[in-house]
Every structure is written in structure tokens, then in C-alpha cells.
Amino acid sequence: MKFVVSSIDLLNHLQSASRVISPKNTLPILDNFLFRLAGNTLEITASDLETTLITKMELENVSDEGSIAIPARLLTDSLKEFPDQPLAFNINTDSFGIVISSENGQFSVVGQNGGDFPLLPQIKQEKRIAFKADAETLASGINSTLFATADDELRPVMNGIFFELSDKDLTFVASDAHKLVRYKRLDIKTGQSGASFILPKKPASVLKNLLAKEQNQLEVEFDDKNAFFTFSDYKLVCRLVEGNYPSYNSVIPVNNANKLVIDRMRFLNTIKRVSVFSNQASNLVRLKLKGNKLTVSAQDIDFSTSAYEDLACQYNGDDIEIGFKSTFLVEILNNLPSSDVSIELSDASRAGLFLPFQKNNDNEDVLMLLMPMMIGA
């Protein structure tokens, strides 16, 4: 089994695949990349059992076919030190000996039997649901929601992004019980209604990086256990989170009488400055609305520190004072795609809605929700 490959091209594919590999694998074989050569196509697989990433490269100067598992860390660490040059791989599939020849030297390593690598799961055809989407569209949904996922061992369904399909749109939802993001794309017509799945956080992060490099459409297939995301050069396979996602629509308040519009970056920078003076444990900042003025304040009684700033805004509603955790507020403002933000409030005890005031894309519907904090004594 022999082939020649560009060191930079190979490294780029391996670095994408290596994001899947866990530092604490239960099976030693999973510390390796699986190389499978068939015709002129080199298929590279990395897995942690839950998530598997497959990438393909078209090669020249190929002879023989076969598969072998190559130590992942050893290969990627060595390739990082190579300038762009052709590397010749000579692999003995009987002894698993691997010799890599460069312009100026030779490197030897022993691999493992590729047949020991776990097999890919298969989609159950009777439960298969599939749709196609532009990479940019899917990336927007994941980028807008991933930050709001939870790390909750007791409620694993909250630890991922909820994909909800309908014949009119595709909805992405993420929540950690303090904040919630609902992102709808009206330009993805899945032709399905009532189907859904929960994508875990790790494959969502891997997918986010892959989508940034992809220009074409990709196919999404899933059943009750697994999801397949097929790109032009990559395929991501992951086990889905099992369970029912909470009824997120029921926690979104309606008929919010108090509404303000404010410059997002000015508001964000003010929150960052004032929150430095908040209590380290609570990170509480207070928002006080009166007329067309928003006062952002924070204090730490233990250290006798406090701060406030006044901001001009467009406000329509009753005088109100509400508290939020500043770190959550910063996350939401950082992820809203608009120069001005619209905030809707009902009272100091109910969640606030954060919406982009201007729409950059008519096919987007973005809603972010943040639960308030008590601002009593």
C-alpha cells in the first residue's frame, strides 16, 4: 500500500478529523486515524464511538489498496513541522510497518490493524428522514445557538441543539434554563413536519468548524439514534441525544408591554465596564428604565464598590428595574446579528426577550430569552 500526498493537504484533513478524538478513549484503537486506500481515494476516519468524522482525499502515485490505523498524535505533531512538500507513504499491511519518506529523510512508525477500528452505524431506512441545506445557512443556525447549550448531567437533552423540522422552516433551539435561543430559517424547506433531533454539543462544535470551509449544499440524514452530515469532502456521523426536548415555546413570554431599542455595541460595552464592579458570585447588573434613559448599575457591598452609566434609548413602557446576570447578558449581545437590539419586558420577575432590531436576512427569525435575577435586599 503506497501513495504520495502533500504534507499541508494531509495536515489540513487530519487537523479537522482530530477534533473528534477524545483524550481519554475507552478503546486504544481510537487513538489512531484509520487510513483506507481504495483506487485513488484515501479515506481518513477518526472516532470516539459517539462521533465519527470521515474525510476523503484524491491522490496520485497510488499502488495497492488496504487499510491501517496510524497513531493520530504522532502523525499530526510531526506533520506540523514539515514545510509544504510531497510525502511518500509505504505501508506494509501484514506487519503494519509504516515508512514516510520526505525530501530529506525517512520516518518509521508501527500502526495497528485497520480491521479493529469500530464499524460505522447505519441509518435505519424505515426511520430515515433527510433534507438538504446550504452550509452557510446551517452554520448560522449552529453559531447562533451553540453558546446557549447546557452542561447538565441530570438533563442530557439540554446539552445539545434541538433541530425541529416543519414543511415551512427549520428551527434551532438551545437552552441552559437561564437563557434560551430560538433561531428559525425560513429558506430551508425540509418537506417534513413534526420530525426533530437533538445534536450533542461536541459534534455541533466539529460541524461548526467544517461548515466554515464548505461552499456547497450538504445532506442531513437521521433516524432515532444517529445523524449523518455529508459534505463534498467530509462526512460527520454522530449519536444523537435521546429523550424529549422541553416545550420551549411555553416559556417565551407574550404581550410584553415594555419595549426599548438601543445601540447593541454601546450597551454591550457599558455592561462590560459596569459589571467589573458587580458581586463576583452573582455578577448581577441592574437595568433601570425611565423615560428614554437606561441606567446600568452594579455594586459589591462586600468590597464597597459600585458603578453606573446612563444610556440614551428609545423606550415605550412603564418605569421598570430588572436584574440580569452580566455574563449571560454579554453572551446574548455578542451573538445578536444587528447593530441595534430590541428588548421586550413585561415585569421584573419574567424573562426578557432580546431581538435584532434590523434584519440582515429576511429568512432569519432570531429570538433570545434571558431569565432575570432577584434584585431585592
Residue pairs with C-beta under 8 A, 6 or more apart in sequence:
1 37
1 63
1 64
1 65
1 66
1 68
1 89
1 90
1 91
1 92
1 93
2 61
2 62
2 63
2 64
2 88
2 89
2 90
2 91
3 37
3 42
3 59
3 61
3 62
3 63
3 88
3 89
4 59
4 60
4 61
4 62
4 86
4 87
4 88
4 89
5 42
5 57
5 59
5 86
5 87
5 89
6 84
6 85
6 86
6 87
7 79
7 82
7 83
7 84
7 85
7 86
7 87
7 102
8 82
8 84
9 57
10 57
10 79
10 87
11 76
11 79
11 80
11 82
13 44
13 55
13 57
13 233
14 33
14 44
14 72
14 75
14 76
14 79
15 76
16 53
16 55
16 209
16 210
16 234
17 33
17 44
17 45
17 46
17 53
17 54
17 55
18 33
18 46
18 72
18 76
19 53
19 205
19 206
19 209
20 46
20 47
20 48
20 51
20 52
20 53
20 202
20 206
21 30
21 31
21 46
21 47
21 48
21 72
22 30
22 48
25 31
25 48
26 49
27 49
27 118
29 69
29 112
29 116
29 117
29 118
30 47
30 48
30 49
30 118
31 71
31 72
31 73
32 69
32 70
32 71
32 72
32 111
32 112
32 117
33 44
33 45
33 46
33 69
33 70
33 72
33 75
34 43
34 44
34 45
34 46
34 47
34 67
34 68
34 69
34 114
34 117
35 42
35 43
35 44
35 67
35 68
35 69
35 70
35 91
35 114
36 42
36 43
36 44
36 45
36 66
36 67
36 114
37 43
37 62
37 64
37 65
37 66
37 67
38 65
39 62
39 65
40 58
40 59
40 60
40 62
41 56
41 57
41 58
41 59
42 56
42 57
42 58
42 59
43 54
43 55
43 56
44 54
44 55
44 56
44 57
45 52
45 53
45 54
45 117
46 52
46 53
46 72
47 53
47 117
47 118
49 118
49 239
50 200
50 202
50 203
50 238
50 239
51 200
51 202
51 203
51 206
51 236
51 237
51 238
51 239
52 118
52 120
52 236
52 237
52 238
53 206
53 234
53 235
53 236
53 237
54 120
54 234
54 235
54 236
54 237
55 233
55 234
55 235
56 233
56 234
57 233
61 88
66 91
66 93
66 114
67 93
67 114
67 115
67 117
68 91
68 93
68 96
68 98
68 111
68 112
68 113
68 114
69 111
69 112
69 113
69 114
69 116
69 117
70 98
70 109
70 111
71 109
71 111
74 109
75 109
78 107
82 102
85 102
85 103
86 103
87 100
87 101
87 102
88 100
88 101
89 98
89 99
89 100
90 98
90 99
90 100
90 101
91 97
91 98
91 99
91 111
92 98
93 114
95 110
96 110
96 111
96 112
96 113
97 108
97 110
97 111
98 108
98 109
98 110
98 111
99 106
99 107
99 108
100 106
100 107
100 108
100 109
101 107
120 237
121 225
121 226
121 237
121 239
123 221
123 222
123 223
123 226
123 228
124 223
124 224
124 225
127 223
127 224
128 221
128 222
128 223
129 165
129 192
129 195
129 221
129 222
129 223
130 219
130 220
130 221
130 222
131 165
131 170
131 188
131 190
131 191
131 192
131 219
131 220
132 217
132 218
132 219
132 220
133 170
133 185
133 188
133 217
133 218
133 220
134 217
135 211
135 214
135 215
135 216
135 217
135 218
135 231
136 211
137 185
137 187
137 188
137 363
138 207
138 211
138 218
138 220
139 208
139 211
139 212
140 183
140 185
140 364
141 161
141 170
141 172
141 183
141 185
142 161
142 172
142 204
142 207
142 208
142 211
143 208
143 335
144 172
144 181
144 183
144 335
144 337
144 366
145 161
145 172
145 173
145 174
145 181
145 183
146 161
146 174
146 201
146 204
146 205
146 208
147 174
147 181
147 331
147 335
148 174
148 175
148 176
148 179
148 180
148 181
148 331
148 368
149 158
149 159
149 160
149 161
149 174
149 175
149 176
149 201
149 204
150 158
150 159
150 175
150 176
150 177
151 159
151 176
152 158
152 159
152 176
152 177
156 241
156 242
156 243
157 198
157 241
157 243
157 244
157 245
157 246
158 175
158 176
158 177
158 246
159 200
159 201
159 241
160 174
160 198
160 199
160 200
160 201
160 204
160 240
160 241
161 172
161 173
161 174
161 198
161 199
161 201
161 204
162 171
162 172
162 173
162 174
162 196
162 197
162 198
162 245
162 248
163 170
163 171
163 172
163 196
163 197
163 198
163 199
164 170
164 171
164 172
164 173
164 196
165 171
165 190
165 192
165 193
165 194
165 195
165 196
166 190
166 192
166 193
166 194
167 189
167 190
167 191
167 192
167 193
168 186
168 189
169 184
169 185
169 186
169 188
169 189
169 365
170 184
170 185
170 188
170 190
171 182
171 183
171 184
171 185
172 181
172 182
172 183
172 184
172 185
173 180
173 181
173 182
173 183
173 245
173 248
174 180
174 181
175 181
175 246
175 248
177 371
178 325
178 328
178 370
178 371
179 328
179 331
179 332
179 368
179 369
179 370
179 371
180 248
180 251
180 252
180 351
180 368
180 369
181 335
181 366
181 367
181 368
181 369
182 248
182 252
182 365
182 366
182 367
182 368
182 369
183 364
183 365
183 366
183 367
184 364
184 365
184 366
185 363
185 364
185 365
186 362
186 363
186 364
186 365
187 363
196 245
197 222
197 227
197 240
198 240
198 241
198 242
198 243
198 245
199 207
199 227
199 238
199 240
199 241
200 238
200 239
200 240
200 241
202 238
203 227
203 236
203 238
206 236
207 229
207 236
210 229
210 231
210 234
210 236
214 231
214 232
214 234
216 231
216 232
218 229
218 230
218 231
218 232
219 228
219 229
219 230
220 227
220 228
220 229
220 230
221 227
221 228
221 230
222 228
222 240
224 240
224 242
225 239
225 240
225 242
226 237
226 238
226 239
226 240
227 237
227 238
227 240
228 235
228 236
228 237
229 235
229 236
229 237
251 351
251 369
252 351
252 353
252 367
252 369
253 344
253 346
253 350
253 351
253 353
255 346
256 344
256 345
256 346
256 353
257 317
257 318
257 346
258 289
258 315
258 316
258 317
258 318
258 320
258 344
258 345
258 346
259 315
259 316
259 317
259 342
259 343
259 344
259 345
260 289
260 294
260 313
260 314
260 315
260 316
260 317
260 342
260 343
260 345
261 313
261 314
261 315
261 340
261 341
261 342
261 343
261 357
262 294
262 311
262 313
262 314
262 340
262 341
262 343
263 339
263 340
263 341
264 333
264 336
264 338
264 339
264 340
264 341
265 339
266 311
267 294
267 296
267 311
267 333
267 341
268 330
268 333
268 334
270 296
270 309
270 311
271 285
271 296
271 326
271 329
271 330
271 333
272 330
273 307
273 309
274 285
274 296
274 297
274 298
274 307
274 308
274 309
274 326
275 283
275 285
275 298
275 326
275 327
275 330
276 298
276 307
277 298
277 299
277 300
277 305
277 306
277 307
278 284
278 285
278 298
278 299
278 300
278 326
279 298
279 299
279 300
279 301
279 302
280 300
282 325
282 373
283 325
283 326
283 327
284 298
284 323
284 324
284 325
284 326
284 373
284 375
285 296
285 297
285 298
285 323
285 324
285 325
285 326
285 329
286 295
286 296
286 297
286 298
286 321
286 322
286 323
286 375
287 294
287 295
287 296
287 321
287 322
287 323
287 324
288 294
288 295
288 297
288 319
288 320
288 321
289 295
289 313
289 315
289 317
289 319
289 320
289 321
289 345
290 319
291 315
292 312
292 313
292 314
292 315
293 310
293 311
293 312
293 313
293 315
294 310
294 311
294 312
294 313
294 315
295 308
295 309
295 310
295 311
296 308
296 309
296 310
296 311
297 306
297 307
297 308
297 309
298 306
298 307
298 308
298 326
299 305
299 306
299 307
300 306
317 345
320 345
320 347
320 348
321 348
321 375
322 345
322 348
322 352
322 372
322 375
323 348
323 372
323 373
323 374
323 375
324 352
324 370
324 372
324 373
325 370
325 373
328 370
329 370
332 354
332 368
332 370
333 341
333 354
335 368
336 354
336 355
336 356
336 366
336 368
337 356
337 360
337 364
337 366
338 356
338 357
338 358
338 359
338 360
339 357
339 358
340 356
340 357
340 358
341 354
341 355
341 356
341 357
342 354
342 355
342 356
342 357
343 352
343 353
343 354
343 355
344 352
344 353
344 355
345 352
345 353
348 372
348 375
349 372
350 372
351 369
351 370
351 371
351 372
352 369
352 370
352 372
353 367
353 368
353 369
354 367
354 368
354 369
354 370
355 366
355 367
355 368
356 366
